[in-house]
Amino acid sequence: MQEAVTLLAAASDQQGPGDTLRIVLLVSIVGAALLAWFLLRGYRDNDHKD
């Protein structure tokens, strides 16, 4: 039992790319949504001006 606790404690000290990957994915999704909104915003008014 003591060995399992020691292994879990050692594994919890090693932080992988989890937080960094989560931040990169969040920023990418928000950036893609803003880019899509910005690009589609220009096409919305052009259809009715002809």
C-alpha positions as MATLAB code, in Angstrom:
seq = 'MQEAVTLLAAASDQQGPGDTLRIVLLVSIVGAALLAWFLLRGYRDNDHKD';
ca = [
       0.000    0.000    0.000;
       2.829    2.379    0.810;
       4.369    1.735   -2.616;
       1.133    2.689   -4.362;
       0.930    5.943   -2.418;
       4.539    6.697   -3.302;
       3.895    6.020   -7.008;
       0.780    8.201   -7.020;
       2.630   11.038   -5.289;
       5.459   10.826   -7.819;
       3.013   10.784  -10.731;
       1.154   13.835   -9.424;
       4.392   15.851   -9.334;
       4.948   15.330  -13.052;
       2.673   17.806  -14.767;
       2.407   16.991  -18.442;
       1.204   19.245  -21.226;
      -2.367   19.072  -19.920;
      -2.795   22.705  -18.845;
      -0.846   24.074  -21.792;
      -2.773   21.932  -24.259;
      -6.070   22.989  -22.698;
      -5.152   26.670  -23.031;
      -3.985   26.250  -26.632;
      -7.207   24.467  -27.594;
      -9.367   27.081  -25.893;
      -7.546   29.970  -27.566;
      -7.732   28.201  -30.938;
     -11.472   27.633  -30.667;
     -12.150   31.214  -29.576;
      -9.869   32.529  -32.318;
     -11.586   30.428  -34.979;
     -15.000   31.626  -33.819;
     -13.891   35.271  -33.916;
     -12.312   34.824  -37.341;
     -15.474   33.198  -38.708;
     -17.617   35.985  -37.254;
     -15.334   38.653  -38.715;
     -15.292   37.087  -42.183;
     -19.009   36.334  -42.310;
     -19.909   39.804  -41.006;
     -18.753   41.371  -44.268;
     -20.880   39.076  -46.423;
     -24.090   39.682  -44.492;
     -24.776   43.208  -45.778;
     -23.503   42.760  -49.338;
     -26.401   40.518  -50.406;
     -29.048   43.208  -49.860;
     -27.260   46.160  -51.490;
     -27.571   44.929  -55.099;
];
